[in-house]
Amino acid sequence: MPENINYNAEHVLFVDDEPNILQSYLRTLRSKFSVSIALGGKAALELLESSPPYTVVISDIKMPGMDGVELLSIVRERYPDTVRMVLTGYADLNIAMSAVNQGDIFRFLTKPCHPDDLTKAIVSGVKQYKMTQASRELVAVRRMKEALEGSLRAFTRLVEFRDPYTAGHMDRTAEISSLIATRLGLSPDIIQGLHLAALVHDIGKIAVPSGVLNKPGVLSDAEFALIKTHSLVGAEIFETLATDWPIQRIVLEHHERIDGSGYPNGLKGDEILLESKIISVADSIDAILTTRPYREALNKQKCIDLLEKEKGIKLDTSCVDAGVALLKEGVIFKDLPF
């Protein structure tokens, strides 16, 4: 048995109309599983309703009152994740097929069944149950992540009403960040979290007056200080965001620089998350290659030169190398000239 499953904690229910057979199952298997027994279908349903969820239900077919086919059909309807098996002395093919079709039977076993074979069948049933549970959890997590992305995209649309450039910039930075992360070999889950953080990395600019954001000339010290608050504001917006991804921290750190010259906290080197370092490079690439209120867009070669100048000083070397490679290969901004 695999060590990652505690089989003693797995609830297994045997259903039969012969007490002696039920007691033999209990004696044989209670050291391996949490075994319960029910004398007939009605007693089994009562036990299922009043007890913890059962991982596996194993029923005889020929029983007075409620037979095994009817019982397992009800179990299938009420407890769809519970793995259902038949253990019977009747090998009639029609009965077997009826049980399989109506009760969605995982295994069809015949009496007498050797304890080792019965144990193996239950172990397989437990594994099937765990796989079903994991699949449901995965679907739930995926839906939660999709809902989170939808909420974050709503934030970008909010910014777009005030500053169309910032919204478009966040979308492009998210795409470039994901490509850099993929080039660096990060896991899909980390890349997804990075993408979501990049989608909202400048969300704090909603607190900056549009006149300052779109000023065509050089910013005063006071105006630049106001601009620099957007990382703190953005992090505050997502302070209560419940997620396994460090979205708030990435939003806070995306203007930090590895030499400590960034803001808001002057972090250095490994004090900065890799995801934050990636966004710093992606952010720079998009800022250089797009028209800003204070200057026209620059060409790819100028962008590469600026990135190389800050590589290993302000910007992470591996992130810059990945970004430059994407530019040279035409993966990003492919229509722009060198």
Sequence and secondary structure as in RCSB ss.txt:
>XXXX:A:sequence
MPENINYNAEHVLFVDDEPNILQSYLRTLRSKFSVSIALGGKAALELLESSPPYTVVISDIKMPGMDGVELLSIV
RERYPDTVRMVLTGYADLNIAMSAVNQGDIFRFLTKPCHPDDLTKAIVSGVKQYKMTQASRELVAVRRMKEALEG
SLRAFTRLVEFRDPYTAGHMDRTAEISSLIATRLGLSPDIIQGLHLAALVHDIGKIAVPSGVLNKPGVLSDAEFA
LIKTHSLVGAEIFETLATDWPIQRIVLEHHERIDGSGYPNGLKGDEILLESKIISVADSIDAILTTRPYREALNK
QKCIDLLEKEKGIKLDTSCVDAGVALLKEGVIFKDLPF
>XXXX:A:secstr
  TTS GGGSEEEEEES HHHHHHHHHHHTTTSEEEEEESHHHHHHHHHHSS  SEEEE S  SSS HHHHHHHH
HHH TTSEEEEEES   HHHHHHHHHHH  SEEEESS  HHHHHHHHHHHHHHHHHHHHHHHHHHHHHHHHHHHH
HHHHHHHHHHHH HHHHHHHHHHHHHHHHHHHHTT  HHHHHHHHHHHHTTTGGGGGS HHHHT SS   HHHHH
HHTTHHHHHHHHTTT   SS HHHHHHHTT  TBS  SSS  BGGGS HHHHHHHHHHHHHHHHS BTTB    H
HHHHHHHHHHBTTTB HHHHHHHHHHHHTTSSSTTS  
